[in-house]
């Protein structure tokens, strides 16, 4: 051992022989000091004099560095604890460190964090207590600022082909948009939001924060409700680098017919209750109860005659079942007894059925949720 390692370089007192420091361990003059001189200037904890936390008054996000983060804290005391935990530093020589924080709520915007630490340094248990004042300041994050300013980049316009949207379609389109945006937010995308929804006579216009978001919403609406969409970009400005910035309108066009409509494909087999429109027109033949699928894709829906909707059907009395192919019911308009086809969706022994009258003809209609999944009529005993 050299002299410099046998005597403290500050006070000159002899020091016990020490092993050479391992890679990464402290070296230099401080490592050679005796315990008394080492602990004379030793601080177990490095703590800031004060911490200021900027919180968005709109959404509760916390500003950290140059970005805003959703912290999911129950209240601002939790935020203060997290911020202090990140700001505190424990001496590199300390081992077996234990610590705790006790918050003291001074008022709505000020919290004192009483922190207690302990650790083993040079074989000696050391402890320290520090108090860090935390001030909660209010601000507005970029996201909330954009929402408040009405910012949007993409629009999804939901319309129907040659008809009005049904209330169910309007509600479903908005539910799809809101659910998708909520999923993006939950995955950490703070730039995903719906700016505004304008309800027009033709359908909703949904303004969204990005073109990518709008395109994905349009895709999900057509996947669920059928139809297709086209995009129409509009140049709105240039960014700081001279790149063109476009606002894109995604025009969603739902299929020509809606679920619940009663139409006549005019193929000689009678009216159809429409039950699905995604991909191809699907439904139930009212005369037989057979499943119907159009030969055309929804972009080329058949030229069927609209007769009404399931909501137009009313309950009427079954007079008698003549045989497996015919049933006699009361006309819901004239109350005359009429013989009509006996479809598969009418239960044996039914005393009443839903009936729809059009141009003097009576058609039986299945109740909602009872449409058969089979592709052929039920067998009769």
CORCORDA-V924085 format. One record per residue. N is the residue number from 0. SS is DSSP state (@ for helix, = for strand, . for the rest). NEAR is the number of other ideal C-beta (glycine too) atoms within 10 Angstrom. D_CENTER is the distance of its C-alpha to the mean C-alpha in whole Angstrom. Layout:
n=N ss=SS near=NEAR d_center=D_CENTER
n=N ss=SS near=NEAR d_center=D_CENTER
//
This chain:
n=0 ss=. near=7 d_center=68
n=1 ss=. near=6 d_center=68
n=2 ss=@ near=7 d_center=69
n=3 ss=@ near=10 d_center=66
n=4 ss=@ near=13 d_center=64
n=5 ss=@ near=13 d_center=67
n=6 ss== near=15 d_center=67
n=7 ss=. near=17 d_center=64
n=8 ss=. near=15 d_center=64
n=9 ss=. near=16 d_center=64
n=10 ss=. near=12 d_center=66
n=11 ss=. near=10 d_center=68
n=12 ss=. near=12 d_center=68
n=13 ss== near=9 d_center=68
n=14 ss=. near=18 d_center=65
n=15 ss=. near=7 d_center=65
n=16 ss=. near=8 d_center=64
n=17 ss=. near=12 d_center=60
n=18 ss=. near=6 d_center=59
n=19 ss=. near=7 d_center=58
n=20 ss=. near=11 d_center=54
n=21 ss=. near=6 d_center=51
n=22 ss=. near=5 d_center=49
n=23 ss=. near=7 d_center=47
n=24 ss=. near=11 d_center=49
n=25 ss=. near=11 d_center=50
n=26 ss=. near=11 d_center=53
n=27 ss=. near=7 d_center=56
n=28 ss=@ near=10 d_center=58
n=29 ss=@ near=14 d_center=55
n=30 ss=@ near=13 d_center=55
n=31 ss=@ near=18 d_center=59
n=32 ss=. near=20 d_center=59
n=33 ss=. near=19 d_center=61
n=34 ss=@ near=16 d_center=59
n=35 ss=@ near=11 d_center=60
n=36 ss=@ near=18 d_center=60
n=37 ss=@ near=19 d_center=56
n=38 ss=@ near=15 d_center=55
n=39 ss=@ near=11 d_center=57
n=40 ss=. near=9 d_center=54
n=41 ss=. near=17 d_center=51
n=42 ss=. near=13 d_center=48
n=43 ss=. near=21 d_center=45
n=44 ss== near=20 d_center=42
n=45 ss== near=11 d_center=41
n=46 ss=. near=18 d_center=39
n=47 ss=. near=15 d_center=39
n=48 ss=. near=7 d_center=41
n=49 ss== near=10 d_center=38
n=50 ss== near=19 d_center=34
n=51 ss== near=12 d_center=32
n=52 ss== near=20 d_center=28
n=53 ss== near=16 d_center=26
n=54 ss== near=21 d_center=23
n=55 ss== near=19 d_center=21
n=56 ss=. near=12 d_center=22
n=57 ss=. near=15 d_center=19
n=58 ss=. near=16 d_center=16
n=59 ss=. near=16 d_center=18
n=60 ss=. near=23 d_center=18
n=61 ss== near=20 d_center=21
n=62 ss== near=17 d_center=23
n=63 ss== near=14 d_center=24
n=64 ss=. near=6 d_center=27
n=65 ss=. near=5 d_center=25
n=66 ss== near=11 d_center=22
n=67 ss== near=21 d_center=19
n=68 ss== near=13 d_center=17
n=69 ss=. near=16 d_center=15
n=70 ss=. near=16 d_center=17
n=71 ss=. near=9 d_center=16
n=72 ss=. near=15 d_center=20
n=73 ss=. near=7 d_center=21
n=74 ss=. near=9 d_center=23
n=75 ss=@ near=21 d_center=25
n=76 ss=@ near=16 d_center=28
n=77 ss=@ near=13 d_center=25
n=78 ss=@ near=20 d_center=24
n=79 ss=@ near=25 d_center=28
n=80 ss=@ near=18 d_center=29
n=81 ss=@ near=15 d_center=27
n=82 ss=@ near=23 d_center=28
n=83 ss=@ near=22 d_center=32
n=84 ss=@ near=12 d_center=31
n=85 ss=@ near=10 d_center=30
n=86 ss=@ near=15 d_center=33
n=87 ss=. near=19 d_center=36
n=88 ss== near=12 d_center=38
n=89 ss== near=15 d_center=40
n=90 ss=. near=17 d_center=43
n=91 ss=. near=9 d_center=43
n=92 ss=. near=17 d_center=47
n=93 ss=. near=18 d_center=45
n=94 ss== near=9 d_center=44
n=95 ss== near=9 d_center=43
n=96 ss== near=15 d_center=41
n=97 ss== near=9 d_center=40
n=98 ss== near=16 d_center=38
n=99 ss== near=9 d_center=37
n=100 ss== near=15 d_center=35
n=101 ss== near=11 d_center=36
n=102 ss== near=17 d_center=34
n=103 ss== near=12 d_center=36
n=104 ss== near=13 d_center=35
n=105 ss== near=12 d_center=37
n=106 ss== near=7 d_center=35
n=107 ss=. near=8 d_center=32
n=108 ss=. near=14 d_center=32
n=109 ss== near=13 d_center=34
n=110 ss== near=24 d_center=34
n=111 ss== near=14 d_center=37
n=112 ss== near=23 d_center=36
n=113 ss== near=13 d_center=39
n=114 ss== near=20 d_center=39
n=115 ss== near=14 d_center=41
n=116 ss== near=21 d_center=42
n=117 ss== near=16 d_center=44
n=118 ss== near=20 d_center=45
n=119 ss== near=13 d_center=48
n=120 ss== near=19 d_center=50
n=121 ss=. near=15 d_center=53
n=122 ss=. near=7 d_center=53
n=123 ss== near=10 d_center=53
n=124 ss== near=9 d_center=50
n=125 ss== near=19 d_center=49
n=126 ss== near=12 d_center=47
n=127 ss== near=18 d_center=46
n=128 ss== near=11 d_center=44
n=129 ss== near=18 d_center=42
n=130 ss== near=11 d_center=41
n=131 ss== near=20 d_center=38
n=132 ss== near=17 d_center=37
n=133 ss== near=24 d_center=33
n=134 ss== near=14 d_center=33
n=135 ss== near=20 d_center=29
n=136 ss== near=11 d_center=29
n=137 ss== near=10 d_center=27
n=138 ss== near=14 d_center=25
n=139 ss=. near=17 d_center=22
n=140 ss=. near=23 d_center=20
n=141 ss=@ near=15 d_center=20
n=142 ss=@ near=22 d_center=16
n=143 ss=@ near=19 d_center=17
n=144 ss=@ near=13 d_center=20
n=145 ss=@ near=17 d_center=19
n=146 ss=@ near=19 d_center=17
n=147 ss=@ near=11 d_center=20
n=148 ss=. near=9 d_center=22
n=149 ss=. near=9 d_center=20
n=150 ss=. near=14 d_center=19
n=151 ss=. near=21 d_center=18
n=152 ss=. near=20 d_center=19
n=153 ss== near=25 d_center=17
n=154 ss== near=22 d_center=18
n=155 ss== near=30 d_center=17
n=156 ss== near=20 d_center=20
n=157 ss== near=30 d_center=19
n=158 ss== near=18 d_center=23
n=159 ss== near=23 d_center=25
n=160 ss=. near=15 d_center=28
n=161 ss=. near=10 d_center=31
n=162 ss=. near=14 d_center=30
n=163 ss=. near=13 d_center=28
n=164 ss=. near=21 d_center=24
n=165 ss=. near=17 d_center=24
n=166 ss=@ near=8 d_center=22
n=167 ss=@ near=12 d_center=20
n=168 ss=@ near=24 d_center=19
n=169 ss=@ near=16 d_center=18
n=170 ss=@ near=12 d_center=16
n=171 ss=@ near=17 d_center=15
n=172 ss=@ near=26 d_center=14
n=173 ss=@ near=17 d_center=12
n=174 ss=@ near=12 d_center=10
n=175 ss=@ near=22 d_center=9
n=176 ss=@ near=24 d_center=8
n=177 ss=@ near=14 d_center=6
n=178 ss=@ near=11 d_center=4
n=179 ss=@ near=19 d_center=4
n=180 ss=@ near=20 d_center=4
n=181 ss=@ near=13 d_center=2
n=182 ss=@ near=11 d_center=2
n=183 ss=@ near=18 d_center=5
n=184 ss=@ near=16 d_center=6
n=185 ss=@ near=10 d_center=6
n=186 ss=. near=8 d_center=8
n=187 ss=. near=9 d_center=11
n=188 ss=. near=16 d_center=10
n=189 ss=. near=18 d_center=12
n=190 ss=. near=14 d_center=13
n=191 ss=. near=21 d_center=9
n=192 ss=. near=22 d_center=10
n=193 ss== near=21 d_center=11
n=194 ss== near=18 d_center=15
n=195 ss== near=12 d_center=16
n=196 ss== near=15 d_center=16
n=197 ss== near=11 d_center=20
n=198 ss== near=10 d_center=21
n=199 ss=. near=11 d_center=24
n=200 ss=. near=6 d_center=27
n=201 ss=. near=12 d_center=26
n=202 ss=. near=21 d_center=22
n=203 ss== near=20 d_center=19
n=204 ss== near=16 d_center=19
n=205 ss== near=29 d_center=15
n=206 ss== near=19 d_center=16
n=207 ss== near=28 d_center=13
n=208 ss=. near=23 d_center=14
n=209 ss=. near=17 d_center=15
n=210 ss=@ near=20 d_center=17
n=211 ss=@ near=16 d_center=15
n=212 ss=@ near=24 d_center=11
n=213 ss=@ near=27 d_center=13
n=214 ss=@ near=17 d_center=15
n=215 ss=@ near=20 d_center=12
n=216 ss=@ near=26 d_center=11
n=217 ss=@ near=30 d_center=15
n=218 ss=@ near=16 d_center=15
n=219 ss=@ near=16 d_center=13
n=220 ss=@ near=26 d_center=14
n=221 ss=@ near=22 d_center=18
n=222 ss=@ near=12 d_center=17
n=223 ss=@ near=14 d_center=16
n=224 ss=@ near=22 d_center=19
n=225 ss=. near=28 d_center=21
n=226 ss=. near=24 d_center=23
n=227 ss== near=15 d_center=22
n=228 ss== near=21 d_center=22
n=229 ss== near=10 d_center=24
n=230 ss== near=14 d_center=23
n=231 ss== near=12 d_center=25
n=232 ss== near=12 d_center=25
n=233 ss== near=9 d_center=27
n=234 ss== near=9 d_center=29
n=235 ss== near=10 d_center=28
n=236 ss== near=9 d_center=30
n=237 ss== near=10 d_center=30
n=238 ss=. near=8 d_center=29
n=239 ss=. near=5 d_center=32
n=240 ss=. near=5 d_center=33
n=241 ss=. near=6 d_center=33
n=242 ss=. near=9 d_center=30
n=243 ss== near=10 d_center=30
n=244 ss== near=11 d_center=26
n=245 ss== near=15 d_center=25
n=246 ss== near=17 d_center=23
n=247 ss== near=19 d_center=22
n=248 ss== near=18 d_center=21
n=249 ss== near=24 d_center=20
n=250 ss== near=15 d_center=22
n=251 ss== near=23 d_center=20
n=252 ss== near=20 d_center=23
n=253 ss== near=27 d_center=23
n=254 ss=. near=27 d_center=26
n=255 ss=. near=24 d_center=29
n=256 ss=. near=25 d_center=29
n=257 ss=. near=20 d_center=26
n=258 ss=. near=22 d_center=26
n=259 ss=. near=17 d_center=29
n=260 ss== near=24 d_center=31
n=261 ss== near=25 d_center=35
n=262 ss== near=24 d_center=36
n=263 ss== near=18 d_center=40
n=264 ss=. near=21 d_center=39
n=265 ss=. near=12 d_center=43
n=266 ss=. near=12 d_center=44
n=267 ss=. near=6 d_center=46
n=268 ss=. near=14 d_center=44
n=269 ss=. near=17 d_center=43
n=270 ss== near=24 d_center=40
n=271 ss== near=28 d_center=36
n=272 ss== near=26 d_center=34
n=273 ss== near=23 d_center=30
n=274 ss== near=20 d_center=28
n=275 ss== near=15 d_center=26
n=276 ss=. near=24 d_center=25
n=277 ss=. near=16 d_center=23
n=278 ss=. near=13 d_center=25
n=279 ss== near=18 d_center=29
n=280 ss== near=29 d_center=30
n=281 ss== near=19 d_center=30
n=282 ss== near=26 d_center=32
n=283 ss== near=23 d_center=35
n=284 ss== near=21 d_center=38
n=285 ss=. near=28 d_center=40
n=286 ss=. near=18 d_center=43
n=287 ss=. near=19 d_center=43
n=288 ss=. near=22 d_center=39
n=289 ss=. near=19 d_center=39
n=290 ss== near=19 d_center=35
n=291 ss== near=23 d_center=35
n=292 ss== near=13 d_center=33
n=293 ss== near=21 d_center=34
n=294 ss== near=10 d_center=36
n=295 ss== near=14 d_center=34
n=296 ss== near=13 d_center=30
n=297 ss=@ near=23 d_center=28
n=298 ss=@ near=12 d_center=29
n=299 ss=@ near=12 d_center=33
n=300 ss=. near=21 d_center=33
n=301 ss=. near=17 d_center=36
n=302 ss=. near=10 d_center=38
n=303 ss=. near=21 d_center=38
n=304 ss== near=11 d_center=39
n=305 ss== near=15 d_center=37
n=306 ss== near=20 d_center=39
n=307 ss== near=17 d_center=36
n=308 ss== near=18 d_center=33
n=309 ss=@ near=18 d_center=33
n=310 ss=@ near=13 d_center=33
n=311 ss=@ near=16 d_center=36
n=312 ss=. near=22 d_center=38
n=313 ss== near=12 d_center=40
n=314 ss== near=10 d_center=41
n=315 ss== near=21 d_center=45
n=316 ss== near=14 d_center=47
n=317 ss== near=19 d_center=48
n=318 ss== near=13 d_center=52
n=319 ss== near=10 d_center=53
n=320 ss== near=15 d_center=52
n=321 ss== near=12 d_center=54
n=322 ss== near=8 d_center=53
n=323 ss=. near=14 d_center=51
n=324 ss=. near=12 d_center=50
n=325 ss== near=12 d_center=51
n=326 ss== near=21 d_center=50
n=327 ss== near=15 d_center=51
n=328 ss== near=24 d_center=49
n=329 ss== near=18 d_center=50
n=330 ss=. near=16 d_center=49
n=331 ss=. near=19 d_center=46
n=332 ss=. near=13 d_center=48
n=333 ss=. near=11 d_center=52
n=334 ss=. near=10 d_center=52
n=335 ss=. near=9 d_center=54
n=336 ss== near=12 d_center=54
n=337 ss== near=19 d_center=52
n=338 ss== near=13 d_center=52
n=339 ss== near=20 d_center=49
n=340 ss== near=17 d_center=48
n=341 ss=. near=25 d_center=46
n=342 ss=. near=24 d_center=43
n=343 ss=. near=20 d_center=41
n=344 ss=. near=23 d_center=39
n=345 ss=. near=20 d_center=41
n=346 ss=. near=11 d_center=42
n=347 ss=. near=10 d_center=46
n=348 ss=. near=7 d_center=48
n=349 ss=. near=13 d_center=45
n=350 ss=. near=7 d_center=47
n=351 ss== near=11 d_center=44
n=352 ss== near=24 d_center=42
n=353 ss== near=20 d_center=39
n=354 ss== near=23 d_center=41
n=355 ss== near=23 d_center=41
n=356 ss== near=19 d_center=44
n=357 ss== near=16 d_center=44
n=358 ss=. near=5 d_center=47
n=359 ss=. near=9 d_center=49
n=360 ss== near=13 d_center=48
n=361 ss== near=21 d_center=46
n=362 ss== near=23 d_center=43
n=363 ss== near=24 d_center=41
n=364 ss== near=24 d_center=37
n=365 ss=. near=21 d_center=35
n=366 ss=. near=12 d_center=33
n=367 ss=. near=12 d_center=29
n=368 ss=. near=5 d_center=28
n=369 ss=. near=10 d_center=32
n=370 ss=. near=18 d_center=32
n=371 ss=. near=17 d_center=34
n=372 ss=. near=6 d_center=32
n=373 ss=. near=11 d_center=36
n=374 ss=. near=9 d_center=37
n=375 ss=. near=11 d_center=40
n=376 ss=. near=19 d_center=42
n=377 ss=. near=16 d_center=42
n=378 ss=. near=7 d_center=46
n=379 ss=. near=10 d_center=48
n=380 ss=. near=4 d_center=51
//
